Amino acid sequence: LDMAAEEIVAVTGDPMKTAKAAAAADAGWVVPACVVLWLQYVGCSAPANDPEVESLVEAARTCLVGRTHHAWEEAFARAILVMAEGRLDQCIMGVEEALELSPKCAMLLKIHQDLCFFVGAQQRMRDMIARSLPLLDENTTPMYGYVLGMYAFALAENEQTDLGEEMARRAIAIYPKDVWALHAMAHILEERNLCGEVVAFAKATEDDWKDSNLRCHMNFHVGVARLDKGGDASALDHYDKEVATFVGKGGSFALVDASQLLTRMTLEGVSVGARWAPVVDLWFEHVHDHRLAFNDVHISLAAAAADDSARYDMALSSMEAFLGAASDVPVQERVHQSTLDILARVGVPILKGTHAFRAGDYDAAVSHLAPVRYAWKGVGGSNVQRGVLALLLFHAAVRSKTHKNLALQLLNQADRAGVSETSKRFRLILGQQLLLEKPPKGSA
């Protein structure tokens, strides 16, 4: 299990294979059984009644009651079993109870961080590590440097980039191949809109992350930076060489990276040709899953890109059926309550907004997206990933007939936030659209 724990926090190797081996070696121990369940739940999209998840749940329950465990192990097991019911908020609380009993466990801290990531709980993500970090010792605590890398990422997500950079660089100094710390640095540079530095940093450290499980995602960040810097052609070439190759073998995480980059390139006017086709097909194998709202948002992007009303109708009817099936069930008895809440409030408007944008009804796109822009944090993901929704809203406002003022206000917001590259990009987009709409000289 120690090896699986290190693979989880280091984002490398095959933690599922290693955790399964640990579970087989001690069939009555609930911790490896629950680690396997957690990896299966968050690592692959599957429907609520997925038989493999149900089998893993039964195995974990059998372990839990089959012998005496430490208090933190029991708390962790109860939390993961609650997760399997789709109650992610309750699961996070349960993992925090386990961490109260075992605050130095790097694996628990990483699992907590990942769960917070999927519900958009950035502050909670940061605060949990802040509570544990003073209890750790660099010389004696296993995986201390990895915890610093986790803290760096959490700080970046809370826009505390200066302290985040300090933590990331400390982590990298301890272990240069700390992929999560390297990833945190990419986020920090991106939060500061230092696009050129993102590309340079990724290139300089490539040997340290290219063999990790974050290779595709690190290359996603490079692609975003290239695009934001104005390198449309280089971003497309980069996508083909470094992201598209993972589609079909990198699970839902690779599909997220591909969907993000393809959407951004399309918004910038880059012709992506048939590149969406395999991504759409793979996402629609999971259109009825609704396990993580984060995945549903990216299915919405795929549905819009498919430019096929049947795909959109399927996605919308599936969401509505999922929500409708739960409407007659008491809240305390509902499974997947976390996803239900966010899909009802935010997921459906995002799906409708992306579809309206693709259909050229930009005013309708704004009417769906603008009211939920301060709530879409709940779909999960990072600030950078949710940024694609902000870009969609801005482009819709720019192209709309009645929301040009909103476009200007969003530009003002970017100016005041000091994000210079974003401001430049927004100004260019807005200027190009106004030129397109300007009547030629001599016209009536």
FITILUM-704124 format. One line per 4 residues: number of its first residue (from 1); for each residue x, y, z of N, C-alpha, C. Coordinates in steps of 0.02 Angstrom, whole numbers. Layout:
BEGIN
NUM = X,Y,Z,X,Y,Z,X,Y,Z | ...
***
This chain:
BEGIN
1 = 42,-60,0,0,0,0,44,63,0 | 102,61,32,146,119,32,164,139,-39 | 176,89,-82,193,104,-151,134,137,-187 | 74,111,-176,14,140,-207,4,212,-183
5 = 15,223,-118,8,290,-90,56,339,-123 | 118,317,-132,167,361,-164,149,374,-237 | 125,323,-272,105,332,-342,46,381,-347 | 1,379,-297,-56,425,-298,-33,497,-288
9 = 9,509,-238,30,578,-225,81,603,-276 | 119,556,-307,169,576,-356,139,579,-427 | 77,556,-435,42,555,-499,85,518,-551 | 104,458,-534,147,419,-578,132,345,-569
13 = 160,303,-612,151,232,-606,80,209,-620 | 61,152,-590,-6,124,-599,-35,111,-530 | -61,164,-498,-86,156,-428,-143,106,-423 | -184,100,-474,-239,52,-471,-212,-19,-467
17 = -164,-35,-510,-134,-102,-508,-101,-116,-441 | -65,-66,-416,-29,-75,-353,-77,-81,-295 | -131,-40,-295,-180,-44,-240,-217,-111,-242 | -232,-136,-302,-265,-201,-307,-220,-256,-279
21 = -156,-250,-293,-109,-300,-266,-107,-297,-190 | -109,-236,-162,-111,-229,-89,-175,-258,-60 | -231,-247,-94,-295,-274,-70,-295,-350,-73 | -264,-378,-124,-262,-451,-130,-215,-481,-78
25 = -162,-445,-61,-114,-470,-13,-143,-472,58 | -190,-428,73,-223,-427,138,-297,-414,127 | -332,-467,111,-402,-462,88,-449,-434,141 | -428,-432,203,-472,-406,255,-460,-334,274
29 = -409,-302,243,-390,-234,261,-432,-185,220 | -467,-141,254,-515,-98,220,-481,-41,182 | -421,-20,201,-390,38,168,-375,26,95 | -338,-27,76,-327,-37,5,-391,-50,-34
33 = -439,-83,-3,-504,-94,-37,-537,-27,-53 | -533,20,-7,-563,86,-19,-522,129,-67 | -457,120,-67,-416,156,-116,-433,134,-187 | -442,69,-196,-463,43,-262,-530,72,-282
37 = -577,74,-234,-644,102,-248,-639,175,-267 | -599,213,-230,-591,284,-245,-561,295,-314 | -509,256,-331,-477,263,-397,-526,246,-453 | -566,195,-442,-615,176,-493,-669,230,-501
41 = -689,259,-446,-744,308,-448,-723,372,-483 | -665,399,-465,-645,464,-494,-606,455,-559 | -579,396,-571,-535,387,-628,-570,368,-692 | -632,344,-687,-668,326,-748,-741,346,-741
45 = -767,374,-794,-838,393,-793,-879,329,-801 | -930,320,-761,-973,261,-765,-1040,279,-732 | -1093,243,-750,-1159,260,-723,-1164,243,-649 | -1218,268,-618,-1227,260,-546,-1230,187,-526
49 = -1257,145,-569,-1263,74,-551,-1209,31,-584 | -1150,60,-594,-1094,25,-625,-1079,-38,-585 | -1081,-97,-616,-1071,-160,-578,-1002,-165,-546 | -950,-137,-578,-884,-141,-548,-880,-101,-484
53 = -910,-41,-485,-911,0,-424,-951,-35,-370 | -1008,-64,-389,-1049,-99,-339,-1012,-157,-308 | -972,-193,-349,-933,-248,-323,-879,-224,-274 | -847,-167,-291,-796,-139,-248,-826,-112,-183
57 = -886,-85,-187,-921,-62,-127,-934,-121,-80 | -958,-176,-108,-972,-235,-67,-909,-261,-34 | -853,-261,-72,-790,-284,-45,-767,-240,13 | -774,-174,5,-754,-128,58,-797,-136,120
61 = -861,-145,110,-906,-155,168,-889,-219,206 | -873,-271,168,-854,-334,199,-791,-326,241 | -743,-290,215,-681,-278,252,-694,-237,315 | -737,-187,309,-749,-142,365,-778,-178,426
65 = -823,-225,413,-856,-259,469,-820,-325,486 | -772,-345,445,-741,-410,454,-688,-413,507 | -659,-356,524,-608,-355,576,-601,-285,605 | -564,-280,659,-554,-215,691,-501,-175,653
69 = -515,-111,643,-468,-66,610,-454,-6,655 | -401,30,637,-387,93,672,-444,142,659 | -452,190,704,-507,237,698,-504,277,634 | -443,297,614,-438,337,552,-456,294,491
73 = -440,230,494,-456,185,438,-532,177,432 | -565,171,489,-638,165,487,-670,229,461 | -644,286,483,-671,351,459,-661,358,384 | -602,339,360,-587,342,288,-634,296,249
77 = -644,235,274,-688,188,240,-759,213,235 | -784,240,291,-853,267,290,-859,324,239 | -807,365,235,-808,422,188,-810,397,116 | -769,348,100,-767,323,31,-832,287,13
81 = -862,253,60,-926,221,46,-981,273,34 | -977,329,69,-1024,384,56,-1011,413,-13 | -947,419,-33,-930,443,-100,-963,399,-153 | -963,334,-142,-991,288,-192,-1066,299,-202
85 = -1097,333,-155,-1168,351,-162,-1176,419,-196 | -1119,449,-215,-1122,514,-248,-1129,573,-201 | -1118,562,-137,-1123,616,-87,-1053,644,-74 | -1028,682,-123,-958,703,-121,-944,751,-64
89 = -991,796,-49,-980,843,6,-974,806,72 | -1017,756,83,-1013,717,145,-949,676,147 | -928,652,88,-866,614,84,-807,657,105 | -805,718,82,-750,763,100,-748,773,175
93 = -806,783,205,-808,789,278,-782,727,312 | -798,669,285,-775,607,314,-700,599,308 | -671,619,252,-598,616,244,-565,665,292 | -597,722,304,-570,769,352,-571,740,423
97 = -621,700,439,-623,666,504,-565,616,509 | -552,581,454,-495,535,453,-429,572,462 | -424,630,430,-363,670,436,-355,701,505 | -410,712,539,-406,737,609,-371,684,652
101 = -381,621,634,-351,566,672,-282,547,646 | -269,562,581,-205,544,550,-183,602,505 | -164,659,535,-152,720,496,-89,719,454 | -45,670,465,18,668,428,15,623,366
105 = -43,595,351,-49,547,296,-54,584,229 | -1,582,190,0,617,126,-52,590,78 | -64,525,80,-114,495,35,-184,523,50 | -201,528,114,-266,557,132,-271,629,109
109 = -217,667,116,-218,737,95,-228,742,20 | -198,697,-18,-206,699,-92,-277,679,-111 | -303,628,-79,-372,608,-93,-420,665,-76 | -409,698,-20,-450,756,-1,-445,811,-54
113 = -383,825,-77,-375,877,-127,-412,861,-192 | -407,799,-213,-440,779,-275,-516,784,-269 | -543,764,-211,-615,769,-200,-638,842,-201 | -599,885,-168,-615,957,-169,-612,984,-240
117 = -565,961,-279,-558,982,-349,-623,968,-387 | -653,911,-375,-712,891,-414,-776,926,-392 | -775,961,-336,-835,999,-316,-821,1074,-313 | -761,1095,-334,-744,1166,-335,-734,1196,-266
121 = -710,1155,-218,-701,1179,-149,-628,1200,-139 | -607,1254,-172,-537,1274,-170,-515,1295,-100 | -556,1334,-65,-536,1358,1,-528,1299,49 | -574,1253,45,-571,1193,88,-508,1152,73
125 = -492,1148,9,-431,1113,-13,-369,1143,19 | -366,1210,17,-308,1245,45,-305,1238,121 | -362,1246,153,-363,1249,226,-345,1182,258 | -365,1127,225,-349,1062,254,-274,1051,258
129 = -238,1070,205,-166,1061,205,-134,1111,254 | -161,1171,258,-135,1220,305,-141,1195,377 | -193,1157,391,-201,1130,459,-151,1075,474 | -132,1038,423,-87,981,433,-14,998,428
133 = 3,1046,385,73,1059,368,118,1074,429 | 95,1114,478,139,1128,536,154,1066,578 | 116,1013,569,127,952,607,179,907,574 | 198,923,513,244,882,475,316,906,483
137 = 363,861,474,434,878,480,468,857,415 | 506,903,386,538,890,322,584,830,324 | 616,818,381,666,765,387,638,697,406 | 579,697,436,553,633,461,485,613,432
141 = 447,660,405,381,644,379,386,616,308 | 360,556,297,362,528,229,323,573,180 | 353,585,122,322,622,67,307,695,85 | 348,723,128,339,793,149,338,840,89
145 = 386,830,43,390,874,-15,327,872,-57 | 298,812,-64,236,806,-103,179,847,-72 | 178,851,-5,126,890,28,136,965,12 | 199,987,9,212,1056,-11,186,1069,-81
149 = 195,1020,-126,169,1028,-194,94,1032,-196 | 61,992,-154,-12,996,-148,-34,1065,-123 | 3,1090,-74,-14,1156,-46,-4,1210,-99 | 48,1203,-139,60,1252,-192,1,1255,-240
153 = -24,1196,-259,-81,1195,-305,-143,1227,-273 | -155,1210,-210,-213,1238,-175,-208,1314,-169 | -149,1338,-156,-138,1411,-151,-150,1444,-219 | -126,1412,-272,-138,1440,-339,-212,1445,-354
157 = -250,1394,-334,-322,1394,-347,-358,1447,-306 | -326,1471,-253,-354,1525,-212,-321,1593,-229 | -287,1595,-285,-256,1656,-312,-202,1684,-265 | -172,1641,-224,-116,1660,-182,-51,1637,-216
161 = -37,1669,-272,16,1643,-315,86,1653,-287 | 97,1705,-249,165,1716,-221,184,1661,-172 | 140,1648,-124,153,1594,-77,152,1527,-112 | 108,1520,-161,104,1458,-199,170,1444,-235
165 = 200,1496,-265,264,1486,-298,318,1466,-248 | 318,1497,-189,367,1479,-138,361,1405,-120 | 300,1382,-109,290,1312,-91,309,1265,-148 | 291,1284,-209,307,1241,-266,382,1234,-275
169 = 418,1290,-269,491,1287,-279,525,1249,-222 | 498,1254,-162,525,1213,-106,515,1139,-120 | 456,1122,-145,441,1052,-161,487,1026,-216 | 496,1067,-268,538,1046,-324,612,1040,-303
173 = 633,1082,-256,701,1078,-231,713,1012,-193 | 661,989,-158,666,925,-123,669,867,-172 | 626,871,-223,624,817,-273,604,848,-341 | 653,856,-386,640,890,-449,586,857,-493
177 = 573,793,-482,522,758,-521,454,757,-485 | 443,803,-439,378,809,-406,329,839,-456 | 294,796,-490,252,817,-546,196,864,-525 | 167,851,-466,112,894,-444,137,965,-428
181 = 198,970,-402,227,1036,-389,243,1071,-455 | 270,1034,-504,283,1062,-570,218,1086,-602 | 167,1046,-595,100,1063,-620,74,1126,-585 | 85,1131,-520,64,1191,-483,99,1253,-510
185 = 164,1247,-526,200,1304,-555,170,1325,-621 | 150,1277,-662,118,1295,-726,54,1335,-713 | 15,1314,-663,-46,1350,-645,-30,1421,-622 | 21,1427,-580,40,1492,-552,59,1540,-608
189 = 100,1517,-654,121,1559,-710,61,1577,-754 | 16,1528,-762,-44,1541,-803,-91,1590,-768 | -98,1583,-702,-139,1631,-664,-113,1702,-673 | -47,1709,-680,-16,1775,-690,-15,1795,-764
193 = -42,1751,-807,-44,1764,-879,25,1773,-909 | 73,1735,-884,141,1736,-911,148,1677,-960 | 116,1685,-1018,110,1630,-1065,178,1604,-1089 | 222,1651,-1105,289,1630,-1128,326,1592,-1075
197 = 317,1611,-1012,351,1577,-957,323,1507,-945 | 258,1498,-958,228,1431,-952,263,1384,-1000 | 269,1406,-1063,300,1365,-1115,373,1351,-1098 | 409,1402,-1077,480,1395,-1061,490,1349,-1001
201 = 448,1357,-949,454,1315,-889,440,1242,-906 | 387,1231,-945,370,1162,-963,425,1129,-1004 | 455,1168,-1049,509,1141,-1090,570,1125,-1047 | 587,1170,-1001,646,1161,-959,640,1101,-912
205 = 578,1084,-893,567,1031,-844,537,968,-876 | 534,966,-942,499,911,-976,525,842,-956 | 590,835,-947,617,770,-928,592,747,-860 | 569,794,-820,545,778,-752,472,758,-750
209 = 433,773,-803,362,756,-802,338,715,-862 | 381,705,-912,357,673,-973,339,600,-965 | 365,567,-913,349,497,-901,296,487,-847 | 265,542,-826,216,538,-772,146,530,-800
213 = 97,523,-755,27,519,-776,-3,588,-792 | 38,640,-786,15,707,-803,43,732,-869 | 73,688,-908,104,711,-971,53,746,-1016 | -4,715,-1028,-55,746,-1070,-78,812,-1041
217 = -89,814,-976,-115,875,-945,-64,932,-945 | -1,916,-933,50,967,-937,53,996,-1008 | 45,952,-1057,44,976,-1126,-19,1016,-1142 | -73,1002,-1106,-133,1045,-1112,-115,1117,-1091
221 = -80,1124,-1036,-60,1191,-1013,-15,1226,-1064 | 30,1188,-1094,73,1217,-1145,31,1240,-1205 | -18,1200,-1224,-62,1219,-1279,-102,1282,-1265 | -129,1287,-1205,-166,1348,-1185,-120,1409,-1188
225 = -59,1401,-1162,-12,1457,-1162,7,1478,-1233 | 18,1430,-1276,33,1446,-1346,-24,1484,-1379 | -85,1461,-1365,-143,1492,-1395,-153,1563,-1368 | -147,1571,-1302,-156,1637,-1271,-103,1686,-1294
229 = -45,1660,-1313,9,1702,-1336,0,1722,-1409 | -50,1692,-1441,-64,1709,-1511,-36,1660,-1561 | -10,1604,-1537,18,1554,-1582,-33,1502,-1602 | -81,1522,-1643,-136,1478,-1661,-111,1415,-1697
233 = -67,1424,-1746,-42,1367,-1784,-1,1320,-1741 | 41,1349,-1697,83,1307,-1654,41,1269,-1603 | -15,1300,-1581,-59,1266,-1534,-93,1206,-1567 | -111,1213,-1630,-143,1157,-1665,-94,1100,-1676
237 = -34,1117,-1695,18,1066,-1705,34,1032,-1638 | 37,1071,-1585,50,1044,-1519,-5,997,-1498 | -68,1015,-1512,-124,971,-1496,-117,904,-1531 | -101,905,-1595,-95,843,-1633,-40,798,-1605
241 = 15,827,-1585,73,787,-1565,70,765,-1491 | 41,807,-1449,48,796,-1377,-16,784,-1338 | -74,797,-1369,-137,787,-1333,-181,735,-1369 | -189,743,-1434,-233,697,-1471,-210,625,-1465
245 = -146,614,-1457,-119,546,-1451,-144,510,-1389 | -169,547,-1339,-194,516,-1278,-269,502,-1281 | -304,530,-1330,-376,520,-1336,-390,446,-1351 | -431,416,-1309,-446,346,-1318,-407,300,-1273
249 = -352,326,-1244,-313,284,-1199,-296,319,-1133 | -315,383,-1128,-301,420,-1067,-362,431,-1024 | -417,394,-1038,-477,400,-998,-510,468,-1003 | -553,484,-954,-590,547,-957,-544,607,-948
253 = -487,599,-915,-442,655,-904,-415,681,-971 | -396,635,-1016,-372,655,-1082,-428,686,-1123 | -489,661,-1115,-545,691,-1151,-558,762,-1127 | -549,774,-1063,-556,842,-1037,-504,888,-1069
257 = -441,867,-1069,-388,908,-1098,-402,922,-1172 | -423,871,-1209,-437,880,-1280,-496,927,-1291 | -549,918,-1252,-608,961,-1260,-592,1033,-1245 | -553,1044,-1194,-533,1112,-1175,-495,1146,-1232
261 = -444,1112,-1257,-403,1143,-1309,-441,1153,-1374 | -480,1104,-1394,-518,1111,-1456,-569,1168,-1451 | -601,1175,-1393,-649,1230,-1384,-614,1297,-1389 | -558,1303,-1355,-521,1366,-1356,-497,1383,-1426
265 = -471,1334,-1461,-448,1347,-1529,-505,1368,-1575 | -562,1334,-1568,-620,1352,-1609,-642,1423,-1594 | -643,1443,-1531,-662,1511,-1514,-614,1562,-1545 | -551,1543,-1552,-501,1588,-1582,-502,1587,-1658
269 = -549,1550,-1686,-555,1549,-1759,-510,1499,-1793 | -480,1454,-1754,-436,1402,-1783,-480,1346,-1810 | -469,1326,-1871,-506,1270,-1900,-477,1205,-1875 | -515,1168,-1836,-490,1106,-1806,-509,1045,-1847
273 = -544,1056,-1902,-561,1000,-1946,-602,947,-1911 | -582,884,-1921,-620,828,-1893,-593,806,-1825 | -553,847,-1794,-521,826,-1731,-570,814,-1674 | -628,846,-1678,-677,835,-1625,-709,765,-1628
277 = -711,735,-1686,-751,674,-1696,-736,619,-1645 | -673,597,-1637,-661,544,-1588,-675,565,-1516 | -665,629,-1502,-678,654,-1434,-753,651,-1419 | -793,674,-1467,-866,672,-1459,-891,601,-1450
281 = -867,556,-1492,-890,487,-1488,-874,456,-1420 | -814,468,-1395,-794,439,-1331,-833,470,-1274 | -845,535,-1276,-884,567,-1222,-955,539,-1222 | -983,529,-1281,-1054,508,-1282,-1064,435,-1262
285 = -1010,399,-1252,-1016,334,-1220,-1034,342,-1146 | -1026,403,-1120,-1037,416,-1049,-1091,469,-1038 | -1131,481,-1089,-1180,536,-1085,-1232,524,-1030 | -1244,461,-1012,-1295,445,-962,-1265,432,-892
289 = -1200,443,-884,-1167,425,-820,-1186,473,-763 | -1171,537,-772,-1187,589,-723,-1157,575,-654 | -1096,548,-655,-1062,536,-591,-1027,600,-567 | -996,636,-612,-961,698,-595,-985,754,-641
293 = -1008,808,-611,-1032,865,-651,-976,892,-696 | -914,886,-673,-857,908,-712,-856,874,-780 | -870,809,-782,-873,774,-846,-933,796,-887 | -989,808,-855,-1049,830,-891,-1037,897,-927
297 = -999,941,-897,-983,1005,-929,-945,993,-994 | -899,946,-992,-859,933,-1052,-899,894,-1104 | -947,854,-1082,-994,824,-1130,-1035,878,-1163 | -1051,931,-1126,-1087,988,-1156,-1046,1021,-1211
301 = -981,1030,-1199,-937,1058,-1250,-935,1013,-1311 | -933,948,-1300,-931,900,-1355,-997,900,-1393 | -1052,904,-1357,-1118,905,-1390,-1124,966,-1435 | -1099,1023,-1412,-1101,1083,-1454,-1056,1075,-1515
305 = -997,1048,-1504,-949,1040,-1559,-974,991,-1611 | -1014,942,-1591,-1039,893,-1638,-1083,924,-1692 | -1111,983,-1675,-1154,1018,-1723,-1209,972,-1749 | -1237,934,-1702,-1287,883,-1718,-1343,889,-1666
309 = -1401,909,-1688,-1455,920,-1640,-1473,856,-1603 | -1462,798,-1634,-1478,735,-1601,-1433,724,-1540 | -1370,744,-1547,-1323,737,-1491,-1345,783,-1434 | -1362,845,-1451,-1384,893,-1400,-1447,867,-1366
313 = -1495,844,-1406,-1558,819,-1377,-1545,760,-1330 | -1498,717,-1349,-1482,660,-1307,-1452,683,-1240 | -1405,730,-1244,-1373,755,-1183,-1423,790,-1138 | -1466,832,-1167,-1515,869,-1126,-1566,822,-1096
317 = -1593,776,-1136,-1644,730,-1110,-1615,685,-1056 | -1550,667,-1063,-1519,625,-1012,-1511,662,-946 | -1490,725,-950,-1484,766,-889,-1552,774,-857 | -1603,790,-897,-1669,803,-869,-1699,739,-839
321 = -1686,682,-871,-1711,619,-844,-1676,602,-778 | -1611,615,-775,-1573,604,-714,-1599,647,-657 | -1614,710,-672,-1640,756,-621,-1712,737,-603 | -1751,719,-653,-1821,702,-641,-1829,639,-600
325 = -1785,589,-611,-1791,526,-574,-1780,536,-499 | -1743,588,-482,-1729,600,-411,-1780,645,-377 | -1822,678,-417,-1865,730,-389,-1915,703,-338 | -1934,639,-344,-1984,611,-298,-1951,574,-239
329 = -1886,575,-236,-1850,540,-183,-1830,590,-129 | -1842,576,-65,-1820,623,-12,-1746,638,-17 | -1727,700,-4,-1658,722,-13,-1609,676,24 | -1626,657,85,-1580,617,125,-1570,547,97
333 = -1614,527,51,-1609,460,22,-1581,460,-49 | -1570,518,-77,-1547,522,-146,-1473,503,-152 | -1458,464,-203,-1388,452,-220,-1367,506,-270 | -1303,519,-273,-1274,569,-318,-1305,638,-306
337 = -1318,654,-243,-1349,718,-226,-1304,776,-247 | -1238,769,-239,-1192,824,-257,-1199,841,-330 | -1200,790,-373,-1206,802,-445,-1275,828,-462 | -1326,802,-431,-1394,826,-443,-1400,901,-432
341 = -1374,924,-375,-1379,995,-358,-1346,1039,-410 | -1284,1022,-429,-1247,1066,-474,-1272,1061,-545 | -1295,1002,-567,-1323,997,-635,-1386,1039,-641 | -1429,1036,-590,-1491,1074,-592,-1478,1149,-595
345 = -1430,1172,-554,-1418,1244,-549,-1374,1271,-606 | -1326,1230,-627,-1274,1256,-672,-1266,1213,-735 | -1269,1147,-727,-1255,1103,-784,-1302,1112,-842 | -1366,1115,-829,-1415,1123,-883,-1406,1191,-918
349 = -1399,1246,-882,-1387,1310,-916,-1322,1310,-958 | -1270,1276,-935,-1208,1273,-975,-1220,1234,-1038 | -1255,1178,-1033,-1271,1138,-1093,-1311,1179,-1143 | -1363,1214,-1118,-1404,1255,-1163,-1365,1314,-1191
353 = -1321,1343,-1150,-1282,1400,-1173,-1231,1381,-1226 | -1197,1325,-1217,-1148,1304,-1267,-1182,1285,-1332 | -1241,1255,-1328,-1278,1237,-1388,-1301,1300,-1425 | -1327,1349,-1388,-1349,1412,-1420,-1291,1447,-1453
357 = -1233,1446,-1421,-1173,1478,-1451,-1157,1444,-1517 | -1155,1378,-1517,-1138,1342,-1579,-1190,1355,-1634 | -1252,1365,-1614,-1305,1378,-1662,-1306,1450,-1687 | -1262,1492,-1659,-1259,1561,-1680,-1308,1607,-1645
361 = -1342,1582,-1595,-1389,1623,-1557,-1352,1650,-1496 | -1312,1701,-1507,-1266,1725,-1455,-1303,1759,-1397 | -1358,1792,-1412,-1397,1823,-1358,-1425,1770,-1311 | -1449,1715,-1340,-1474,1660,-1299,-1417,1629,-1259
365 = -1358,1623,-1289,-1300,1595,-1253,-1285,1637,-1192 | -1285,1703,-1200,-1272,1747,-1143,-1327,1739,-1090 | -1389,1733,-1112,-1444,1728,-1064,-1439,1664,-1022 | -1409,1612,-1050,-1400,1550,-1011,-1337,1552,-968
369 = -1283,1580,-995,-1218,1576,-960,-1208,1631,-908 | -1229,1692,-924,-1215,1747,-879,-1244,1739,-809 | -1307,1716,-802,-1335,1711,-734,-1300,1660,-689 | -1263,1613,-718,-1232,1560,-677,-1157,1567,-672
373 = -1130,1624,-697,-1056,1627,-700,-1023,1628,-632 | -1059,1649,-580,-1029,1647,-513,-1045,1582,-477 | -1080,1538,-510,-1097,1473,-479,-1060,1416,-513 | -1029,1428,-571,-1000,1371,-606,-937,1344,-574
377 = -913,1376,-521,-858,1346,-482,-879,1278,-456 | -944,1269,-443,-968,1207,-416,-962,1147,-462 | -950,1158,-527,-942,1100,-572,-874,1067,-562 | -830,1100,-523,-764,1072,-511,-714,1095,-563
381 = -654,1065,-559,-600,1085,-603,-560,1142,-574 | -510,1162,-612,-466,1217,-591,-491,1283,-618 | -461,1337,-594,-476,1403,-621,-463,1405,-696 | -409,1375,-717,-392,1375,-789,-445,1337,-828
385 = -465,1279,-804,-514,1239,-841,-582,1274,-844 | -604,1303,-790,-668,1339,-792,-662,1403,-832 | -601,1425,-845,-591,1484,-887,-620,1477,-956 | -628,1415,-980,-656,1406,-1047,-729,1431,-1048
389 = -763,1425,-991,-832,1450,-988,-833,1527,-989 | -784,1558,-956,-779,1631,-959,-765,1654,-1031 | -723,1617,-1066,-710,1634,-1136,-772,1627,-1179 | -810,1574,-1168,-873,1566,-1205,-921,1624,-1193
393 = -927,1644,-1129,-971,1699,-1113,-948,1763,-1147 | -882,1777,-1145,-856,1838,-1175,-868,1838,-1251 | -852,1783,-1283,-862,1779,-1356,-936,1787,-1373 | -980,1757,-1332,-1052,1763,-1345,-1074,1836,-1338
397 = -1050,1870,-1286,-1068,1940,-1276,-1043,1984,-1333 | -982,1971,-1355,-953,2009,-1410,-994,2002,-1474 | -1016,1941,-1488,-1052,1928,-1551,-1127,1940,-1546 | -1152,1952,-1486,-1224,1961,-1477,-1247,2028,-1504
401 = -1312,2035,-1509,-1342,2098,-1531,-1355,2144,-1472 | -1369,2117,-1414,-1393,2158,-1359,-1347,2158,-1297 | -1289,2124,-1301,-1247,2119,-1241,-1177,2145,-1252 | -1169,2193,-1298,-1103,2222,-1310,-1076,2256,-1247
405 = -1121,2286,-1208,-1099,2319,-1146,-1069,2268,-1097 | -1098,2208,-1095,-1071,2156,-1052,-1000,2138,-1074 | -989,2134,-1140,-922,2119,-1165,-872,2172,-1141 | -891,2235,-1146,-847,2289,-1122,-835,2284,-1047
409 = -887,2266,-1010,-880,2260,-938,-835,2202,-918 | -840,2147,-956,-796,2090,-943,-723,2108,-959 | -714,2150,-1010,-647,2174,-1026,-622,2219,-969 | -665,2262,-944,-646,2305,-887,-626,2262,-827
413 = -663,2208,-816,-649,2163,-760,-580,2133,-767 | -562,2112,-828,-496,2083,-840,-442,2135,-829 | -455,2197,-851,-407,2252,-841,-395,2263,-767 | -449,2267,-728,-443,2282,-656,-409,2225,-619
417 = -417,2164,-645,-385,2107,-612,-311,2103,-628 | -289,2144,-675,-218,2146,-691,-194,2089,-735 | -240,2055,-768,-220,1999,-810,-208,2025,-881 | -147,2047,-892,-131,2086,-952,-141,2047,-1016
421 = -119,1983,-1018,-126,1944,-1079,-200,1933,-1095 | -241,1920,-1044,-312,1912,-1055,-342,1976,-1081 | -323,2033,-1052,-349,2097,-1075,-331,2108,-1149 | -269,2094,-1166,-248,2103,-1236,-289,2059,-1283
425 = -298,1996,-1262,-336,1949,-1303,-408,1972,-1310 | -439,1992,-1254,-508,2016,-1256,-514,2077,-1301 | -466,2124,-1295,-469,2184,-1336,-464,2166,-1411 | -421,2119,-1427,-414,2098,-1497,-478,2067,-1523
429 = -508,2023,-1483,-571,1990,-1503,-626,2041,-1513 | -632,2087,-1465,-684,2137,-1469,-673,2184,-1528 | -610,2205,-1538,-594,2249,-1594,-609,2216,-1661 | -592,2153,-1669,-605,2118,-1731,-679,2113,-1745
433 = -718,2100,-1694,-790,2094,-1703,-821,2161,-1722 | -798,2215,-1689,-826,2281,-1705,-808,2302,-1776 | -749,2283,-1799,-730,2297,-1869,-775,2259,-1917 | -791,2197,-1900,-835,2158,-1943,-905,2189,-1949
437 = -926,2220,-1892,-993,2247,-1891,-997,2319,-1916 | -939,2351,-1925,-938,2421,-1947,-961,2427,-2019 | -1011,2467,-2034,-1035,2473,-2103,-981,2506,-2147 | -974,2484,-2210,-924,2516,-2254,-940,2588,-2267
441 = -887,2627,-2284,-897,2698,-2298,-945,2706,-2358 | -989,2756,-2351,-1035,2770,-2406,-1099,2730,-2403 | -1103,2683,-2355,-1164,2643,-2351,-1218,2684,-2316 | -1280,2667,-2328,-1336,2705,-2300,-1342,2691,-2226
***
